[in-house]
């Protein structure tokens, strides 16, 4: 019986998009055939208890390293090799290629016949740095498959690999649970609770960091309010940029039209998407390409909820939008361009409906978790 060892730093209850990606994929594999080797989320009593409670609920084995950051050290590699042998695993999936894929040669010698390493946005940044490029090259040479999110990340990462390794790359993006994210997800109740029932709502669901572009949306609000004076910008999520964003809303004179929810439990996110008429996150690339959007799963979750989307042009974000069909891609950081596209949607209910329906269709055609889970199963055989 083929069994797979998943080696990862990115696993719940640690929050984040990569963590959700890996967990959703793991749940679509045979639970009797996988073992997860992951880092510990937090060393605090609260963190340890939350991790233990989460692990106990999983249908598969989860083994936690005591460290909060799992690295390809000799000790961690020995533990991974021990788990591979103890559980008779023949395949290994590295949840993030860099840097844990450097364990691949040792695991191959220990009996792994198939090694798959998944890349995200940060590996595209590694590909631009000389020392990190060499590490990516080694990972590519010692694994069977490097996966990528979309064309942007593929094109960047491939430059660091040998031609042979680049030719073996396979797309494996995160998916969307179309049964959880859907047009009837509870948006009306959220609008009523927040006092937004009769107002146009532009919603942005994301962690509050500079790259995501919430500041661009706030700067766009004066232009939007001049045409649609009842509009509200609903900013869903928490993060280190929140204080600056609140200050910007006051300085821009639109604080009364910007509503911050703070962090929202994952189970409540579908309803918060559904509270919007338009989804917008005009993300931008920062730090010379090192801080870049890998894909932008939020656009697909919004599409599954039936919303038209306005996306930024950072990295792989355009891969999550059919430009002109499910929404539009604008230049990241341009408040004027974002405002114009948002206004076009707010002013045309038929256009919103058409783009929202096309987005929902596209998610069902291409981005469902069950389809992507089958792709991973084939890679691990």
VOPAGU-2260 file (C-alpha; in pm, 1 decimal, decimal comma):
REM VOPAGU-2260
SITE   aa  ch    i         X         Y         Z
SITE  UNK   A    0       0,0       0,0       0,0
SITE  UNK   A    1     147,5     333,4    -106,5
SITE  UNK   A    2     179,8     578,0     181,6
SITE  UNK   A    3     283,8     944,3     174,6
SITE  UNK   A    4     482,2    1149,0     423,5
SITE  UNK   A    5     389,0    1519,0     416,6
SITE  UNK   A    6     671,5    1739,8     544,6
SITE  UNK   A    7     567,5    2097,4     611,6
SITE  UNK   A    8     593,9    2410,6     822,7
SITE  UNK   A    9     259,2    2528,3     694,4
SITE  UNK   A   10     -19,6    2338,7     864,7
SITE  UNK   A   11    -314,5    2442,4    1082,8
SITE  UNK   A   12    -383,1    2558,2    1341,8
SITE  UNK   A   13    -117,3    2800,9    1220,0
SITE  UNK   A   14    -331,7    3043,9    1015,4
SITE  UNK   A   15    -271,4    3131,6     651,7
SITE  UNK   A   16    -351,1    3050,7     292,2
SITE  UNK   A   17     -73,3    2794,6     243,8
SITE  UNK   A   18    -181,2    2617,7     561,0
SITE  UNK   A   19    -540,0    2595,8     436,9
SITE  UNK   A   20    -415,3    2471,6      98,3
SITE  UNK   A   21    -214,9    2185,9     249,8
SITE  UNK   A   22    -486,2    2086,0     494,5
SITE  UNK   A   23    -752,7    2076,0     225,4
SITE  UNK   A   24    -529,1    1864,6       4,4
SITE  UNK   A   25    -443,1    1629,2     290,4
SITE  UNK   A   26    -812,3    1576,4     361,8
SITE  UNK   A   27    -860,6    1459,0       5,3
SITE  UNK   A   28    -599,3    1185,4      33,7
SITE  UNK   A   29    -668,9     845,9     191,8
SITE  UNK   A   30    -625,4     916,6     566,2
SITE  UNK   A   31    -484,5     569,7     623,7
SITE  UNK   A   32    -209,5     640,9     373,0
SITE  UNK   A   33     -64,7     969,6     495,9
SITE  UNK   A   34     150,5    1087,9     783,7
SITE  UNK   A   35     209,6    1459,3     844,0
SITE  UNK   A   36     537,4    1583,6     991,9
SITE  UNK   A   37     495,2    1951,2    1083,9
SITE  UNK   A   38     631,7    2221,8    1309,9
SITE  UNK   A   39     458,1    2339,6    1625,7
SITE  UNK   A   40     247,9    2653,0    1584,9
SITE  UNK   A   41     333,0    2823,8    1914,7
SITE  UNK   A   42     533,0    2714,0    2216,2
SITE  UNK   A   43     295,2    2891,1    2456,6
SITE  UNK   A   44      52,6    2682,5    2659,3
SITE  UNK   A   45    -237,6    2817,0    2453,4
SITE  UNK   A   46     -60,2    2735,7    2126,9
SITE  UNK   A   47      35,1    2385,1    2235,4
SITE  UNK   A   48    -321,4    2311,8    2351,5
SITE  UNK   A   49    -471,8    2445,2    2028,2
SITE  UNK   A   50    -231,2    2235,0    1823,3
SITE  UNK   A   51    -303,3    1920,3    2024,4
SITE  UNK   A   52    -678,4    1972,4    1993,2
SITE  UNK   A   53    -651,6    2025,2    1617,5
SITE  UNK   A   54    -430,5    1719,7    1565,5
SITE  UNK   A   55    -667,4    1500,6    1764,4
SITE  UNK   A   56    -951,7    1588,3    1525,7
SITE  UNK   A   57    -763,3    1485,4    1211,0
SITE  UNK   A   58    -835,7    1153,4    1039,5
SITE  UNK   A   59    -464,1    1097,7     978,3
SITE  UNK   A   60    -146,4    1086,8    1187,2
SITE  UNK   A   61      16,2    1422,4    1266,6
SITE  UNK   A   62     364,9    1427,9    1420,5
SITE  UNK   A   63     485,8    1763,7    1549,5
SITE  UNK   A   64     844,9    1874,2    1573,1
SITE  UNK   A   65     904,3    2074,5    1890,3
SITE  UNK   A   66    1038,3    2370,1    1692,9
SITE  UNK   A   67     812,7    2645,9    1563,0
SITE  UNK   A   68    1010,6    2659,6    1237,5
SITE  UNK   A   69    1098,1    2328,2    1075,4
SITE  UNK   A   70    1424,7    2351,3     880,8
SITE  UNK   A   71    1620,3    2085,2     686,7
SITE  UNK   A   72    1865,4    2036,6     972,3
SITE  UNK   A   73    2033,2    1699,1    1031,1
SITE  UNK   A   74    1804,6    1637,5    1332,0
SITE  UNK   A   75    1482,6    1718,4    1142,6
SITE  UNK   A   76    1597,5    1514,5     844,9
SITE  UNK   A   77    1666,5    1215,5    1071,4
SITE  UNK   A   78    1315,7    1248,4    1216,1
SITE  UNK   A   79    1163,6    1260,6     866,1
SITE  UNK   A   80    1364,9     955,7     761,2
SITE  UNK   A   81    1254,9     773,9    1075,6
SITE  UNK   A   82     888,7     847,6    1005,4
SITE  UNK   A   83     926,5     738,0     643,6
SITE  UNK   A   84    1066,5     402,0     752,7
SITE  UNK   A   85     838,3     353,0    1054,5
SITE  UNK   A   86     521,6     403,4     850,3
SITE  UNK   A   87     644,2     244,1     528,1
SITE  UNK   A   88     599,1     560,3     321,8
SITE  UNK   A   89     707,6     545,8     -41,5
SITE  UNK   A   90     619,0     904,2    -138,1
SITE  UNK   A   91     701,9    1242,5      14,1
SITE  UNK   A   92     520,1    1570,9     -40,2
SITE  UNK   A   93     703,3    1884,3      73,0
SITE  UNK   A   94     435,0    2141,6     152,5
SITE  UNK   A   95     674,9    2417,5      51,3
SITE  UNK   A   96     973,8    2335,1    -165,9
SITE  UNK   A   97    1200,9    2592,3      -6,5
SITE  UNK   A   98    1377,1    2504,1     212,1
SITE  UNK   A   99    1241,6    2164,4     325,0
SITE  UNK   A  100    1295,6    2010,2     -18,9
SITE  UNK   A  101    1665,1    1998,1      71,1
SITE  UNK   A  102    1576,1    1684,1     272,0
SITE  UNK   A  103    1495,8    1502,5     -53,2
SITE  UNK   A  104    1827,4    1319,4    -109,7
SITE  UNK   A  105    1823,4    1167,3     240,1
SITE  UNK   A  106    1461,6    1058,2     203,0
SITE  UNK   A  107    1537,0     910,4    -139,3
SITE  UNK   A  108    1819,4     704,9      11,5
SITE  UNK   A  109    1579,9     592,6     286,2
SITE  UNK   A  110    1340,5     444,5      32,0
SITE  UNK   A  111    1117,9     724,7    -100,9
SITE  UNK   A  112    1034,9     651,3    -463,9
SITE  UNK   A  113     837,4     966,2    -541,6
SITE  UNK   A  114     922,1    1314,0    -413,7
SITE  UNK   A  115     697,3    1612,9    -488,8
SITE  UNK   A  116     777,4    1969,6    -379,3
SITE  UNK   A  117     514,0    2242,4    -395,1
SITE  UNK   A  118     606,9    2604,2    -458,7
SITE  UNK   A  119     417,8    2917,5    -358,8
SITE  UNK   A  120     491,0    3287,4    -396,9
SITE  UNK   A  121     807,3    3298,0    -187,0
SITE  UNK   A  122     998,6    3058,1    -411,6
SITE  UNK   A  123     949,9    3305,4    -697,4
SITE  UNK   A  124    1135,3    3554,5    -478,0
SITE  UNK   A  125    1407,1    3298,9    -400,4
SITE  UNK   A  126    1462,9    3256,5    -773,7
SITE  UNK   A  127    1588,8    3615,7    -791,6
SITE  UNK   A  128    1858,5    3575,1    -524,1
SITE  UNK   A  129    2186,4    3404,7    -623,3
SITE  UNK   A  130    2234,1    3183,3    -315,4
SITE  UNK   A  131    1867,2    3091,4    -295,3
SITE  UNK   A  132    1863,2    3010,1    -668,3
SITE  UNK   A  133    2128,8    2747,7    -607,9
SITE  UNK   A  134    1920,4    2589,8    -332,4
SITE  UNK   A  135    1613,6    2581,3    -559,2
SITE  UNK   A  136    1825,9    2417,6    -827,2
SITE  UNK   A  137    1934,9    2146,9    -582,8
SITE  UNK   A  138    1573,1    2087,9    -479,6
SITE  UNK   A  139    1468,1    2057,9    -842,7
SITE  UNK   A  140    1742,3    1807,3    -917,0
SITE  UNK   A  141    1660,3    1585,6    -617,8
SITE  UNK   A  142    1279,0    1573,4    -648,3
SITE  UNK   A  143    1057,8    1420,7    -914,5
SITE  UNK   A  144     815,4    1709,3    -950,5
SITE  UNK   A  145     810,8    2077,5    -863,1
SITE  UNK   A  146     457,1    2214,1    -860,0
SITE  UNK   A  147     361,6    2576,1    -926,9
SITE  UNK   A  148      57,5    2795,2    -865,2
SITE  UNK   A  149      26,4    2965,0   -1203,3
SITE  UNK   A  150     216,7    3093,3   -1503,3
SITE  UNK   A  151     378,5    3382,4   -1316,7
SITE  UNK   A  152     537,6    3163,5   -1048,6
SITE  UNK   A  153     626,5    2892,8   -1302,6
SITE  UNK   A  154     813,0    3134,4   -1527,2
SITE  UNK   A  155    1013,5    3280,5   -1237,0
SITE  UNK   A  156    1097,8    2954,4   -1061,8
SITE  UNK   A  157    1188,0    2771,5   -1384,6
SITE  UNK   A  158    1479,4    3010,4   -1441,3
SITE  UNK   A  159    1648,1    2871,4   -1127,5
SITE  UNK   A  160    1604,8    2505,4   -1225,7
SITE  UNK   A  161    1787,1    2283,2   -1470,3
SITE  UNK   A  162    1602,4    2244,5   -1803,6
SITE  UNK   A  163    1519,5    1885,5   -1705,9
SITE  UNK   A  164    1367,2    1988,4   -1371,1
SITE  UNK   A  165    1179,3    2278,6   -1530,5
SITE  UNK   A  166    1027,4    2038,9   -1784,0
SITE  UNK   A  167     890,4    1826,4   -1496,7
SITE  UNK   A  168     700,1    2115,1   -1335,7
SITE  UNK   A  169     324,4    2062,1   -1291,9
SITE  UNK   A  170      58,2    2313,6   -1194,8
SITE  UNK   A  171    -101,9    2248,0    -855,4
SITE  UNK   A  172    -282,4    2556,1    -725,1
SITE  UNK   A  173    -504,5    2572,5    -419,0
SITE  UNK   A  174    -871,4    2508,0    -474,2
SITE  UNK   A  175   -1203,7    2645,0    -361,7
SITE  UNK   A  176   -1472,5    2461,5    -167,3
SITE  UNK   A  177   -1762,8    2549,7    -392,0
SITE  UNK   A  178   -2006,5    2402,4    -140,6
SITE  UNK   A  179   -1888,4    2645,7     127,8
SITE  UNK   A  180   -1837,2    2951,0     -91,5
SITE  UNK   A  181   -2159,6    3004,5    -285,3
SITE  UNK   A  182   -2407,6    3284,6    -358,7
SITE  UNK   A  183   -2635,5    3189,1     -69,3
SITE  UNK   A  184   -2362,1    3196,1     193,4
SITE  UNK   A  185   -2532,3    3435,1     437,4
SITE  UNK   A  186   -2429,5    3774,2     307,9
SITE  UNK   A  187   -2770,9    3930,7     369,8
SITE  UNK   A  188   -2746,8    3854,4     742,1
SITE  UNK   A  189   -2400,4    4012,4     764,1
SITE  UNK   A  190   -2523,8    4322,1     580,5
SITE  UNK   A  191   -2819,1    4351,9     817,8
SITE  UNK   A  192   -2601,5    4306,9    1126,3
SITE  UNK   A  193   -2358,8    4574,5    1006,6
SITE  UNK   A  194   -2631,9    4815,1     896,9
SITE  UNK   A  195   -2546,7    4788,1     526,9
SITE  UNK   A  196   -2868,8    4641,9     390,4
SITE  UNK   A  197   -2951,5    4920,9     143,3
SITE  UNK   A  198   -2598,5    5039,2      63,4
SITE  UNK   A  199   -2355,8    4940,9    -216,1
SITE  UNK   A  200   -2074,5    4738,5     -60,2
SITE  UNK   A  201   -1721,1    4690,0    -189,1
SITE  UNK   A  202   -1567,1    4406,0       9,9
SITE  UNK   A  203   -1201,0    4314,1      51,8
SITE  UNK   A  204   -1117,8    3994,0     238,8
SITE  UNK   A  205    -747,7    3959,1     315,1
SITE  UNK   A  206    -473,7    3990,3     570,5
SITE  UNK   A  207    -396,1    4357,8     629,7
SITE  UNK   A  208     -47,0    4402,8     486,2
SITE  UNK   A  209      83,8    4663,5     241,2
SITE  UNK   A  210      99,5    4433,3     -61,2
SITE  UNK   A  211    -272,9    4358,9     -60,1
SITE  UNK   A  212    -379,3    4711,5    -158,1
SITE  UNK   A  213    -639,9    4805,4     101,5
SITE  UNK   A  214    -474,6    5149,1     107,2
SITE  UNK   A  215    -538,9    5182,4    -266,2
SITE  UNK   A  216    -907,3    5111,7    -206,4
SITE  UNK   A  217    -924,7    5377,4      65,8
SITE  UNK   A  218    -760,7    5628,8    -169,0
SITE  UNK   A  219   -1015,1    5529,7    -434,5
SITE  UNK   A  220   -1311,0    5600,4    -207,4
SITE  UNK   A  221   -1340,5    5980,3    -265,7
SITE  UNK   A  222   -1376,8    5916,2    -639,6
SITE  UNK   A  223   -1626,1    5634,2    -576,1
SITE  UNK   A  224   -1831,4    5835,5    -324,6
SITE  UNK   A  225   -1859,2    6128,4    -566,8
SITE  UNK   A  226   -2062,5    5901,4    -797,3
SITE  UNK   A  227   -2206,6    5649,9    -548,5
SITE  UNK   A  228   -2231,3    5842,9    -219,8
SITE  UNK   A  229   -2382,6    5557,1     -16,6
SITE  UNK   A  230   -2098,7    5312,0     -90,0
SITE  UNK   A  231   -1923,7    5135,3     197,1
SITE  UNK   A  232   -1579,5    4974,8     180,3
SITE  UNK   A  233   -1593,4    4662,0     399,2
SITE  UNK   A  234   -1240,0    4555,5     496,9
SITE  UNK   A  235   -1242,3    4202,1     637,1
SITE  UNK   A  236    -934,5    4067,0     813,9
SITE  UNK   A  237    -665,7    4157,3    1060,9
SITE  UNK   A  238    -297,3    4231,5    1031,7
SITE  UNK   A  239     -12,9    4471,5    1109,7
SITE  UNK   A  240    -127,5    4736,2     859,5
SITE  UNK   A  241    -463,9    4800,7    1026,0
SITE  UNK   A  242    -359,2    5103,9    1230,4
SITE  UNK   A  243    -208,3    5274,9     924,8
SITE  UNK   A  244    -519,8    5198,1     720,2
SITE  UNK   A  245    -749,3    5347,9     982,8
SITE  UNK   A  246    -531,5    5659,5     992,7
SITE  UNK   A  247    -538,4    5683,2     613,5
SITE  UNK   A  248    -919,1    5658,3     610,1
SITE  UNK   A  249    -939,1    5955,7     847,9
SITE  UNK   A  250    -680,1    6157,2     657,9
SITE  UNK   A  251    -861,7    6090,2     330,6
SITE  UNK   A  252   -1193,5    6199,2     481,2
SITE  UNK   A  253   -1369,9    5869,3     416,2
SITE  UNK   A  254   -1359,5    5709,5     762,2
SITE  UNK   A  255   -1739,3    5703,8     783,1
SITE  UNK   A  256   -1753,4    5497,1     461,9
SITE  UNK   A  257   -1485,7    5242,3     559,5
SITE  UNK   A  258   -1576,9    4958,8     794,5
SITE  UNK   A  259   -1312,4    4732,3     950,0
SITE  UNK   A  260   -1434,5    4397,2    1083,4
SITE  UNK   A  261   -1102,3    4279,7    1222,9
SITE  UNK   A  262   -1008,1    3912,6    1199,2
SITE  UNK   A  263   -1304,3    3687,7    1116,9
SITE  UNK   A  264   -1324,6    3310,7    1184,2
SITE  UNK   A  265   -1281,2    3103,4     870,1
SITE  UNK   A  266   -1634,0    2966,2     906,2
SITE  UNK   A  267   -1773,0    3320,9     877,8
SITE  UNK   A  268   -1572,8    3422,7     570,7
SITE  UNK   A  269   -1821,1    3299,7     305,0
SITE  UNK   A  270   -2095,8    3519,4     452,2
SITE  UNK   A  271   -1862,3    3820,0     457,3
SITE  UNK   A  272   -1779,2    3770,0      90,0
SITE  UNK   A  273   -2152,0    3744,7      25,8
SITE  UNK   A  274   -2209,8    4078,5     197,3
SITE  UNK   A  275   -2041,8    4255,0     -93,9
SITE  UNK   A  276   -2168,4    4368,9    -432,0
SITE  UNK   A  277   -1812,4    4381,4    -567,2
SITE  UNK   A  278   -1492,4    4217,5    -441,8
SITE  UNK   A  279   -1175,1    4424,7    -478,0
SITE  UNK   A  280    -813,7    4367,2    -376,3
SITE  UNK   A  281    -580,0    4571,3    -600,7
SITE  UNK   A  282    -258,9    4403,2    -481,9
SITE  UNK   A  283      81,3    4531,1    -591,2
SITE  UNK   A  284     434,8    4392,4    -603,9
SITE  UNK   A  285     682,1    4532,9    -353,4
SITE  UNK   A  286    1051,5    4508,6    -261,6
SITE  UNK   A  287    1172,8    4466,5    -615,7
SITE  UNK   A  288     964,4    4157,4    -674,8
SITE  UNK   A  289    1041,5    3981,7    -345,5
SITE  UNK   A  290     700,5    4066,4    -196,6
SITE  UNK   A  291     455,7    3939,8    -456,8
SITE  UNK   A  292     113,9    3775,7    -479,7
SITE  UNK   A  293     152,8    3404,7    -554,4
SITE  UNK   A  294    -202,4    3351,4    -681,3
SITE  UNK   A  295    -475,1    3523,8    -483,1
SITE  UNK   A  296    -720,8    3254,7    -380,4
SITE  UNK   A  297    -950,3    3528,1    -245,6
SITE  UNK   A  298   -1050,6    3620,4    -600,5
SITE  UNK   A  299   -1164,8    3264,7    -663,7
SITE  UNK   A  300   -1351,5    3245,9    -333,7
SITE  UNK   A  301   -1527,3    3569,7    -428,0
SITE  UNK   A  302   -1607,9    3429,3    -771,7
SITE  UNK   A  303   -1750,0    3113,7    -614,3
SITE  UNK   A  304   -1971,6    3341,0    -403,8
SITE  UNK   A  305   -2101,5    3502,9    -723,1
SITE  UNK   A  306   -1917,5    3835,2    -699,4
SITE  UNK   A  307   -1736,5    4017,7    -980,1
SITE  UNK   A  308   -1375,7    4091,2    -882,2
SITE  UNK   A  309   -1126,8    4373,8    -925,8
SITE  UNK   A  310    -772,4    4241,4    -886,4
SITE  UNK   A  311    -426,5    4393,1    -884,3
SITE  UNK   A  312    -157,4    4289,7   -1129,7
SITE  UNK   A  313      91,4    4157,7    -872,7
SITE  UNK   A  314     256,4    3827,2    -958,8
SITE  UNK   A  315       7,8    3547,8   -1012,7
SITE  UNK   A  316    -305,2    3741,5    -912,9
SITE  UNK   A  317    -417,1    3769,4   -1279,1
SITE  UNK   A  318    -414,4    3387,0   -1298,6
SITE  UNK   A  319    -717,9    3390,6   -1067,0
SITE  UNK   A  320    -923,3    3622,3   -1289,9
SITE  UNK   A  321   -1061,8    3587,6   -1640,6
SITE  UNK   A  322   -1005,5    3951,4   -1732,0
SITE  UNK   A  323   -1323,9    4095,9   -1877,5
SITE  UNK   A  324   -1524,9    3783,2   -1788,8
SITE  UNK   A  325   -1510,6    3725,0   -1412,1
SITE  UNK   A  326   -1383,0    4073,8   -1333,6
SITE  UNK   A  327   -1092,0    4298,9   -1420,6
SITE  UNK   A  328    -721,3    4326,7   -1346,9
SITE  UNK   A  329    -593,6    4679,2   -1275,6
SITE  UNK   A  330    -250,3    4820,7   -1215,6
SITE  UNK   A  331    -167,9    4758,8    -850,3
SITE  UNK   A  332    -146,1    5083,2    -656,3
SITE  UNK   A  333    -362,3    5283,5    -897,0
SITE  UNK   A  334    -653,5    5425,8    -698,0
SITE  UNK   A  335    -793,8    5584,9   -1013,1
SITE  UNK   A  336    -803,2    5259,4   -1211,9
SITE  UNK   A  337    -949,5    5067,7    -919,1
SITE  UNK   A  338   -1218,1    5332,8    -867,6
SITE  UNK   A  339   -1315,3    5334,8   -1234,8
SITE  UNK   A  340   -1363,4    4955,9   -1248,1
SITE  UNK   A  341   -1550,1    4947,8    -918,7
SITE  UNK   A  342   -1780,3    5227,8   -1033,4
SITE  UNK   A  343   -1849,5    5047,1   -1361,0
SITE  UNK   A  344   -1966,3    4746,1   -1160,9
SITE  UNK   A  345   -2161,9    4935,7    -896,7
SITE  UNK   A  346   -2350,3    5117,8   -1171,2
SITE  UNK   A  347   -2448,8    4810,2   -1372,5
SITE  UNK   A  348   -2639,9    4532,6   -1195,2
SITE  UNK   A  349   -2656,8    4322,4   -1511,8
SITE  UNK   A  350   -2277,8    4336,6   -1554,0
SITE  UNK   A  351   -2230,7    4232,9   -1190,7
SITE  UNK   A  352   -2467,5    3942,2   -1237,7
SITE  UNK   A  353   -2301,4    3827,2   -1559,8
SITE  UNK   A  354   -1947,4    3843,2   -1423,8
SITE  UNK   A  355   -2051,6    3680,4   -1096,7
SITE  UNK   A  356   -2219,3    3390,5   -1275,3
SITE  UNK   A  357   -1920,7    3339,9   -1505,8
SITE  UNK   A  358   -1689,0    3336,6   -1204,5
SITE  UNK   A  359   -1898,7    3072,4   -1033,8
SITE  UNK   A  360   -1894,4    2858,5   -1350,4
SITE  UNK   A  361   -1515,8    2892,4   -1381,2
SITE  UNK   A  362   -1458,8    2780,6   -1023,0
SITE  UNK   A  363   -1677,1    2475,3   -1077,7
SITE  UNK   A  364   -1498,3    2393,8   -1404,8
SITE  UNK   A  365   -1138,7    2429,5   -1289,0
SITE  UNK   A  366   -1079,9    2517,1    -925,1
SITE  UNK   A  367   -1269,7    2260,7    -716,7
SITE  UNK   A  368   -1069,4    2088,2    -444,0
SITE  UNK   A  369   -1171,8    1740,5    -558,4
SITE  UNK   A  370   -1026,7    1800,5    -906,5
SITE  UNK   A  371    -697,0    1928,0    -765,0
SITE  UNK   A  372    -681,2    1649,6    -507,6
SITE  UNK   A  373    -695,5    1394,7    -788,1
SITE  UNK   A  374    -404,9    1569,8    -956,5
SITE  UNK   A  375    -196,4    1542,6    -638,7
SITE  UNK   A  376    -280,7    1171,6    -603,3
SITE  UNK   A  377    -144,3    1106,0    -952,3
SITE  UNK   A  378     177,0    1293,0    -873,9
SITE  UNK   A  379     236,2    1085,5    -560,7
SITE  UNK   A  380     184,8     745,6    -728,1
